[in-house]
Protein backbone atom coordinates (compact mmCIF):
# COMPACT_ATOMS: atom_id res chain seq x y z
CA UNK A 1 0.00 0.00 0.00
CA UNK A 2 1.54 3.34 -0.98
CA UNK A 3 1.82 6.03 1.69
CA UNK A 4 -0.94 8.57 1.94
CA UNK A 5 -0.40 12.02 0.51
CA UNK A 6 -0.10 13.33 4.05
CA UNK A 7 2.73 10.92 5.02
CA UNK A 8 4.57 10.55 1.69
CA UNK A 9 7.47 12.72 2.86
CA UNK A 10 7.92 11.09 6.27
CA UNK A 11 11.09 9.16 7.06
CA UNK A 12 12.60 7.51 10.10
CA UNK A 13 15.34 9.92 11.17
CA UNK A 14 17.05 8.93 14.40
CA UNK A 15 17.14 6.96 17.61
CA UNK A 16 18.41 8.52 20.84
CA UNK A 17 20.24 6.72 23.62
CA UNK A 18 21.75 8.20 26.78
CA UNK A 19 25.45 7.67 27.41
CA UNK A 20 27.55 8.00 30.54
CA UNK A 21 30.80 9.21 28.96
CA UNK A 22 30.58 10.81 25.51
CA UNK A 23 34.30 10.52 24.77
CA UNK A 24 34.22 6.75 25.27
CA UNK A 25 30.97 6.35 23.33
CA UNK A 26 31.98 8.55 20.40
CA UNK A 27 35.30 6.69 20.13
CA UNK A 28 33.39 3.37 20.02
CA UNK A 29 30.87 4.49 17.39
CA UNK A 30 33.46 6.22 15.18
CA UNK A 31 36.52 3.98 15.54
CA UNK A 32 34.90 0.58 16.13
CA UNK A 33 31.76 0.93 14.01
CA UNK A 34 33.00 3.52 11.50
CA UNK A 35 30.28 6.11 11.96
CA UNK A 36 30.95 9.83 11.51
CA UNK A 37 30.13 12.53 14.02
CA UNK A 38 27.71 14.75 12.10
CA UNK A 39 27.48 17.41 14.77
CA UNK A 40 27.02 18.10 18.43
CA UNK A 41 25.26 20.78 20.39
CA UNK A 42 25.91 21.65 24.02
CA UNK A 43 23.08 22.82 26.24
CA UNK A 44 23.37 23.88 29.88
CA UNK A 45 22.88 20.44 31.41
CA UNK A 46 23.31 18.04 28.48
CA UNK A 47 24.98 17.67 25.09
CA UNK A 48 23.58 15.99 21.97
CA UNK A 49 25.86 14.13 19.54
CA UNK A 50 24.57 13.03 16.12
CA UNK A 51 26.31 10.16 14.32
CA UNK A 52 25.68 8.30 11.06
CA UNK A 53 27.52 6.41 8.38
CA UNK A 54 29.07 8.71 5.76
CA UNK A 55 28.70 7.07 2.37
CA UNK A 56 30.01 10.11 0.49
CA UNK A 57 33.59 8.89 0.40
CA UNK A 58 34.59 11.72 2.70
CA UNK A 59 33.16 14.40 0.42
CA UNK A 60 30.76 15.83 3.01
CA UNK A 61 31.97 19.00 4.66
CA UNK A 62 31.36 19.65 8.35
CA UNK A 63 28.50 21.97 7.34
CA UNK A 64 27.02 19.30 5.03
CA UNK A 65 27.16 16.76 7.87
CA UNK A 66 25.52 19.15 10.31
CA UNK A 67 22.85 20.15 7.80
CA UNK A 68 22.07 16.49 7.03
CA UNK A 69 21.35 15.36 10.60
CA UNK A 70 17.58 15.86 10.35
CA UNK A 71 17.02 15.12 6.65
CA UNK A 72 18.46 11.62 6.37
CA UNK A 73 17.72 8.21 7.78
CA UNK A 74 19.80 6.11 10.15
CA UNK A 75 21.08 8.74 12.57
CA UNK A 76 22.10 7.83 16.11
CA UNK A 77 21.72 10.57 18.70
CA UNK A 78 23.80 10.18 21.85
CA UNK A 79 22.61 12.28 24.78
CA UNK A 80 25.08 13.00 27.55
CA UNK A 81 23.71 14.40 30.80
CA UNK A 82 26.62 16.41 32.17
CA UNK A 83 28.31 14.94 35.23
CA UNK A 84 27.52 11.27 34.70
CA UNK A 85 31.03 10.58 33.41
CA UNK A 86 32.58 11.49 36.77
CA UNK A 87 29.79 10.50 39.17
CA UNK A 88 31.00 7.43 41.07
CA UNK A 89 27.46 6.76 42.31
CA UNK A 90 26.04 6.69 38.76
CA UNK A 91 25.19 3.09 37.88
CA UNK A 92 24.41 3.59 34.21
CA UNK A 93 21.29 3.55 32.10
CA UNK A 94 18.88 0.68 31.50
CA UNK A 95 19.71 -0.99 28.18
CA UNK A 96 16.10 -2.08 27.79
CA UNK A 97 16.97 -5.77 27.80
CA UNK A 98 16.60 -6.52 31.51
CA UNK A 99 14.38 -5.54 34.39
CA UNK A 100 13.76 -2.89 35.47
CA UNK A 101 13.51 -0.96 32.25
CA UNK A 102 12.79 -3.77 29.78
CA UNK A 103 11.46 -2.32 26.52
CA UNK A 104 14.04 -0.97 24.09
CA UNK A 105 15.94 -3.88 22.55
CA UNK A 106 18.77 -2.91 20.23
CA UNK A 107 19.99 -1.02 17.22
CA UNK A 108 21.40 -2.88 14.21
CA UNK A 109 24.12 -2.33 11.66
CA UNK A 110 24.49 -4.09 8.33
CA UNK A 111 28.00 -5.22 7.39
CA UNK A 112 29.21 -6.86 4.15
CA UNK A 113 30.75 -9.85 6.02
CA UNK A 114 29.50 -10.61 9.54
CA UNK A 115 32.29 -13.09 10.29
CA UNK A 116 35.00 -10.63 9.26
CA UNK A 117 33.36 -7.82 11.25
CA UNK A 118 33.11 -10.07 14.31
CA UNK A 119 36.76 -11.10 13.99
CA UNK A 120 37.70 -7.41 13.91
CA UNK A 121 35.46 -6.62 16.90
CA UNK A 122 37.03 -9.48 18.84
CA UNK A 123 40.53 -8.23 17.96
CA UNK A 124 39.56 -4.77 19.22
CA UNK A 125 38.28 -6.16 22.52
CA UNK A 126 34.60 -5.44 21.93
CA UNK A 127 32.25 -7.28 24.30
CA UNK A 128 29.87 -9.74 22.66
CA UNK A 129 26.36 -10.50 23.85
CA UNK A 130 25.98 -13.20 21.18
CA UNK A 131 28.71 -14.57 18.94
CA UNK A 132 28.01 -16.19 15.58
CA UNK A 133 28.47 -19.61 17.17
CA UNK A 134 25.90 -18.95 19.93
CA UNK A 135 22.22 -19.81 19.67
CA UNK A 136 20.28 -20.95 16.64
CA UNK A 137 20.73 -17.85 14.46
CA UNK A 138 24.25 -18.38 13.13
CA UNK A 139 24.20 -15.43 10.69
CA UNK A 140 23.95 -12.62 13.26
CA UNK A 141 25.86 -11.42 16.27
CA UNK A 142 25.25 -8.93 19.05
CA UNK A 143 27.93 -6.67 20.50
CA UNK A 144 27.67 -4.24 23.40
CA UNK A 145 28.53 -0.56 23.30
CA UNK A 146 30.30 1.07 26.29
CA UNK A 147 26.95 1.66 28.05
CA UNK A 148 25.71 -1.91 27.54
CA UNK A 149 23.33 -1.19 24.66
CA UNK A 150 22.98 -4.14 22.30
CA UNK A 151 24.03 -3.71 18.67
CA UNK A 152 22.91 -6.41 16.26
CA UNK A 153 25.37 -7.13 13.44
CA UNK A 154 23.59 -8.43 10.34
CA UNK A 155 24.46 -9.28 6.73
CA UNK A 156 22.91 -7.35 3.81
CA UNK A 157 20.50 -10.23 3.21
CA UNK A 158 19.17 -12.37 6.03
CA UNK A 159 16.62 -15.17 5.88
CA UNK A 160 14.84 -15.26 9.22
CA UNK A 161 13.51 -18.78 8.83
CA UNK A 162 11.30 -21.05 6.73
CA UNK A 163 8.91 -19.03 4.61
CA UNK A 164 11.20 -15.98 4.60
CA UNK A 165 13.27 -17.04 1.60
KEKE-3310 file (N, C-alpha, C; in steps of 0.2 Angstrom, whole numbers, plus 5000, padded with zeros to 4 digits):
npx = (5004:5004:5011:5000:4995:4997:5008:5018:5031:5037:5050:5060:5071:5080:5087:5088:5100:5105:5121:5134:5148:5153:5165:5171:5160:5158:5171:5170:5159:5163:5177:5176:5164:5164:5156:5152:5154:5141:5137:5137:5129:5129:5120:5114:5114:5115:5122:5120:5124:5126:5127:5131:5133:5144:5142:5148:5161:5169:5167:5158:5157:5160:5149:5140:5138:5132:5121:5114:5109:5095:5088:5090:5091:5094:5101:5110:5108:5117:5114:5121:5121:5127:5140:5138:5149:5159:5153:5154:5144:5134:5126:5123:5113:5097:5098:5087:5085:5084:5076:5074:5066:5064:5061:5066:5076:5087:5099:5104:5117:5121:5133:5145:5152:5148:5156:5169:5168:5165:5177:5186:5180:5182:5196:5198:5194:5180:5165:5155:5138:5131:5139:5143:5143:5134:5118:5104:5103:5114:5119:5120:5126:5128:5134:5141:5139:5149:5140:5132:5122:5114:5120:5115:5123:5122:5120:5119:5109:5097:5089:5076:5070:5061:5050:5053:5061)
npy = (4994:5011:5025:5038:5054:5063:5058:5055:5061:5057:5051:5039:5046:5047:5038:5039:5037:5037:5041:5038:5042:5053:5054:5041:5034:5040:5037:5023:5022:5029:5024:5010:5006:5014:5025:5042:5058:5069:5081:5091:5098:5108:5110:5118:5108:5096:5087:5085:5073:5069:5055:5046:5034:5039:5039:5046:5045:5053:5066:5075:5090:5098:5107:5101:5089:5093:5099:5089:5081:5080:5077:5065:5047:5034:5040:5041:5047:5052:5056:5065:5068:5080:5077:5064:5056:5057:5054:5044:5037:5035:5023:5019:5017:5010:4997:4992:4978:4971:4969:4981:4991:4985:4985:4994:4987:4985:4992:4991:4986:4984:4974:4970:4957:4947:4938:4942:4955:4952:4946:4956:4965:4957:4956:4970:4970:4971:4969:4954:4950:4940:4928:4923:4909:4906:4901:4899:4906:4908:4918:4930:4942:4949:4964:4974:4991:5004:5008:4997:4995:4985:4980:4974:4964:4962:4953:4959:4953:4943:4928:4925:4913:4898:4900:4913:4915)
npz = (5000:4995:5003:5011:5005:5014:5022:5014:5013:5025:5035:5044:5056:5067:5082:5099:5112:5129:5136:5147:5146:5135:5127:5127:5121:5109:5103:5102:5093:5082:5079:5081:5075:5064:5061:5057:5066:5065:5070:5085:5099:5113:5127:5143:5153:5147:5132:5115:5103:5086:5075:5061:5047:5034:5018:5008:5003:5010:5006:5011:5019:5035:5037:5028:5034:5047:5042:5037:5047:5051:5040:5034:5035:5048:5059:5073:5089:5103:5119:5132:5149:5158:5169:5173:5168:5178:5190:5203:5209:5200:5191:5178:5163:5159:5148:5142:5140:5151:5167:5180:5167:5155:5138:5126:5114:5104:5093:5075:5064:5047:5039:5027:5028:5040:5048:5046:5052:5065:5069:5068:5078:5089:5090:5093:5106:5109:5118:5117:5116:5110:5100:5083:5084:5094:5100:5089:5078:5067:5058:5063:5075:5091:5099:5112:5117:5125:5135:5137:5128:5116:5100:5085:5073:5057:5041:5023:5017:5025:5029:5039:5043:5039:5025:5024:5013)
capx = (5000:5008:5009:4995:4998:4999:5014:5023:5037:5040:5055:5063:5077:5085:5086:5092:5101:5109:5127:5138:5154:5153:5172:5171:5155:5160:5176:5167:5154:5167:5183:5175:5159:5165:5151:5155:5151:5139:5137:5135:5126:5130:5115:5117:5114:5117:5125:5118:5129:5123:5132:5128:5138:5145:5143:5150:5168:5173:5166:5154:5160:5157:5142:5135:5136:5128:5114:5110:5107:5088:5085:5092:5089:5099:5105:5110:5109:5119:5113:5125:5119:5133:5142:5138:5155:5163:5149:5155:5137:5130:5126:5122:5106:5094:5099:5081:5085:5083:5072:5069:5068:5064:5057:5070:5080:5094:5100:5107:5121:5122:5140:5146:5154:5148:5161:5175:5167:5166:5184:5189:5177:5185:5203:5198:5191:5173:5161:5149:5132:5130:5144:5140:5142:5129:5111:5101:5104:5121:5121:5120:5129:5126:5140:5138:5143:5151:5135:5129:5117:5115:5120:5115:5127:5118:5122:5115:5102:5096:5083:5074:5068:5057:5045:5056:5066)
capy = (5000:5017:5030:5043:5060:5067:5055:5053:5064:5055:5046:5038:5050:5045:5035:5043:5034:5041:5038:5040:5046:5054:5053:5034:5032:5043:5033:5017:5022:5031:5020:5003:5005:5018:5031:5049:5063:5074:5087:5091:5104:5108:5114:5119:5102:5090:5088:5080:5071:5065:5051:5042:5032:5044:5035:5051:5044:5059:5072:5079:5095:5098:5110:5096:5084:5096:5101:5082:5077:5079:5076:5058:5041:5031:5044:5039:5053:5051:5061:5065:5072:5082:5075:5056:5053:5057:5052:5037:5034:5033:5015:5018:5018:5003:4995:4990:4971:4967:4972:4986:4995:4981:4988:4995:4981:4985:4995:4986:4988:4980:4974:4966:4951:4947:4935:4947:4961:4950:4945:4963:4967:4953:4959:4976:4969:4973:4964:4951:4947:4934:4927:4919:4902:4905:4901:4895:4911:4908:4923:4937:4943:4955:4967:4979:4997:5005:5008:4990:4994:4979:4981:4968:4964:4958:4954:4963:4949:4938:4924:4924:4906:4895:4905:4920:4915)
capz = (5000:4995:5008:5010:5003:5020:5025:5008:5014:5031:5035:5051:5056:5072:5088:5104:5118:5134:5137:5153:5145:5128:5124:5126:5117:5102:5101:5100:5087:5076:5078:5081:5070:5058:5060:5058:5070:5060:5074:5092:5102:5120:5131:5149:5157:5142:5125:5110:5098:5081:5072:5055:5042:5029:5012:5002:5002:5014:5002:5015:5023:5042:5037:5025:5039:5052:5039:5035:5053:5052:5033:5032:5039:5051:5063:5081:5093:5109:5124:5138:5154:5161:5176:5174:5167:5184:5196:5205:5212:5194:5189:5171:5160:5157:5141:5139:5139:5158:5172:5177:5161:5149:5133:5120:5113:5101:5086:5071:5058:5042:5037:5021:5030:5048:5051:5046:5056:5072:5070:5070:5085:5094:5090:5096:5113:5110:5122:5113:5119:5106:5095:5078:5086:5100:5098:5083:5072:5066:5053:5066:5081:5095:5103:5117:5117:5131:5140:5138:5123:5111:5093:5081:5067:5052:5034:5019:5016:5030:5029:5046:5044:5034:5023:5023:5008)
cpx = (5004:5006:5004:4999:5001:5006:5019:5030:5040:5045:5058:5070:5082:5082:5090:5093:5105:5115:5130:5144:5154:5159:5172:5166:5156:5166:5174:5163:5158:5173:5181:5169:5160:5160:5155:5151:5148:5139:5136:5133:5126:5124:5118:5118:5116:5119:5122:5123:5126:5128:5128:5134:5138:5147:5146:5157:5172:5172:5162:5158:5157:5150:5137:5133:5131:5121:5110:5107:5099:5084:5088:5090:5095:5104:5105:5112:5111:5118:5117:5123:5125:5134:5142:5144:5160:5159:5150:5149:5133:5131:5125:5115:5104:5095:5092:5080:5084:5079:5076:5071:5067:5059:5061:5075:5087:5093:5103:5111:5121:5130:5141:5148:5154:5153:5168:5174:5168:5173:5187:5186:5181:5192:5203:5195:5184:5170:5156:5144:5130:5135:5140:5139:5137:5122:5110:5102:5111:5124:5121:5124:5127:5132:5137:5142:5145:5146:5130:5123:5119:5115:5120:5119:5124:5121:5117:5108:5102:5089:5082:5072:5063:5051:5047:5061:5066)
cpy = (5006:5021:5035:5049:5064:5064:5053:5055:5062:5051:5045:5041:5047:5041:5038:5038:5038:5037:5042:5045:5047:5053:5045:5031:5034:5039:5027:5017:5025:5026:5012:5002:5009:5023:5037:5053:5068:5081:5086:5097:5103:5113:5115:5113:5096:5092:5083:5079:5067:5062:5047:5039:5037:5040:5040:5050:5050:5065:5077:5084:5095:5101:5105:5091:5087:5097:5094:5079:5076:5078:5069:5053:5038:5035:5041:5045:5050:5057:5060:5070:5074:5080:5067:5053:5053:5056:5045:5033:5032:5026:5014:5018:5011:5002:4993:4982:4967:4972:4976:4989:4991:4985:4989:4989:4982:4990:4990:4989:4983:4980:4969:4958:4950:4944:4939:4953:4958:4948:4951:4965:4963:4955:4966:4976:4971:4967:4961:4949:4941:4934:4923:4912:4901:4905:4898:4900:4912:4914:4930:4937:4949:4957:4972:4985:4999:5006:5002:4990:4989:4982:4975:4969:4959:4958:4957:4959:4944:4935:4922:4917:4904:4900:4912:4920:4920)
cpz = (5000:5001:5006:5008:5009:5023:5020:5010:5021:5030:5042:5051:5061:5078:5093:5110:5123:5135:5143:5151:5137:5124:5122:5121:5110:5099:5098:5093:5081:5074:5077:5075:5064:5056:5060:5062:5065:5064:5081:5094:5110:5123:5138:5153:5153:5136:5121:5105:5092:5076:5066:5051:5036:5023:5006:5000:5005:5010:5006:5019:5030:5041:5034:5030:5044:5048:5037:5041:5054:5045:5030:5037:5042:5055:5070:5085:5100:5114:5130:5143:5158:5168:5177:5173:5173:5190:5198:5208:5206:5192:5182:5169:5159:5150:5138:5138:5146:5162:5177:5171:5155:5144:5126:5120:5110:5095:5082:5066:5053:5040:5031:5023:5038:5051:5052:5051:5063:5073:5072:5076:5090:5095:5093:5103:5114:5113:5117:5118:5116:5100:5089:5080:5091:5097:5092:5077:5071:5061:5057:5073:5085:5099:5107:5116:5124:5137:5141:5133:5118:5104:5089:5075:5062:5045:5029:5017:5021:5030:5037:5048:5038:5032:5022:5017:5003)
residu = (UNK:UNK:UNK:UNK:UNK:UNK:UNK:UNK:UNK:UNK:UNK:UNK:UNK:UNK:UNK:UNK:UNK:UNK:UNK:UNK:UNK:UNK:UNK:UNK:UNK:UNK:UNK:UNK:UNK:UNK:UNK:UNK:UNK:UNK:UNK:UNK:UNK:UNK:UNK:UNK:UNK:UNK:UNK:UNK:UNK:UNK:UNK:UNK:UNK:UNK:UNK:UNK:UNK:UNK:UNK:UNK:UNK:UNK:UNK:UNK:UNK:UNK:UNK:UNK:UNK:UNK:UNK:UNK:UNK:UNK:UNK:UNK:UNK:UNK:UNK:UNK:UNK:UNK:UNK:UNK:UNK:UNK:UNK:UNK:UNK:UNK:UNK:UNK:UNK:UNK:UNK:UNK:UNK:UNK:UNK:UNK:UNK:UNK:UNK:UNK:UNK:UNK:UNK:UNK:UNK:UNK:UNK:UNK:UNK:UNK:UNK:UNK:UNK:UNK:UNK:UNK:UNK:UNK:UNK:UNK:UNK:UNK:UNK:UNK:UNK:UNK:UNK:UNK:UNK:UNK:UNK:UNK:UNK:UNK:UNK:UNK:UNK:UNK:UNK:UNK:UNK:UNK:UNK:UNK:UNK:UNK:UNK:UNK:UNK:UNK:UNK:UNK:UNK:UNK:UNK:UNK:UNK:UNK:UNK:UNK:UNK:UNK:UNK:UNK:UNK)
# end
